[in-house]
Amino acid sequence: MKKEIVAGTLCLFTLWLSGCGSTPPKPATEARAADATQLSPAQLLQQAMAAPSPMRERMMLDAAERYAETGETEQARFVIQQLTPMLSFMTTAEQSRLAQLGLQIELQRGQPEDALFWADHLSQLPLNQGSLGEQSALLRKLAEVYTLTDQHLAAARILSRLAGLEDLDSLAPLAQRIWQQLNAVPAASLEQALAEEADTTSEWYGWLELAMGQKQ
């Protein structure tokens, strides 16, 4: 299955890269030896064509990030689309990088519904990686996507996690946002969420109990 995905991806890249320059792809050994920091995104993609997996996917991901950094959003999005079928073959760290990049680009494009795919995927990965500032920034983006797409329960849950990272001055407005989201959740959904958290004593469970009590 993976070979079929990669083969299809390479066919797409062969067509797309034909307009990116006339320099032929270097052998994989040269790609490994090259100073990747000096390569343009198009050059990275060209070298990825000759690289073995999983190096190919890593180089493609690097290229997508560089396109995004230089404001070439559509090129970055194209590479992301080719990498998406390979998500399950990537490491957790690579999945997180790809999902965060996809989330960022779809928000920039004003397409929160498309960003929802990446938000859901990120929510299934460990969100406690990186510095506290990085964790906070990611949770804020996830909360933004869920709020924009009316995923009230998911938004409230992410905001409750964010509250655990913020300073005291930020807790009151965060608590208000959590309460607003939970108030929009139907009682049946709250009851189901409570059942799923029945064996925990987390703050999230406390929020759910409060919201359910208000509904009753």
PyMOL commands that set and color helices and strands:
alter all, ss='L'
color gray80, all
select helices_A, chain A and resi 2-17+28-33+36-38+41-48+55-69+73-89+92-108+112-123+132-148+152-163+168-183+187-196+203-215
alter helices_A, ss='H'
color red, helices_A
deselect
rebuild
show_as cartoon
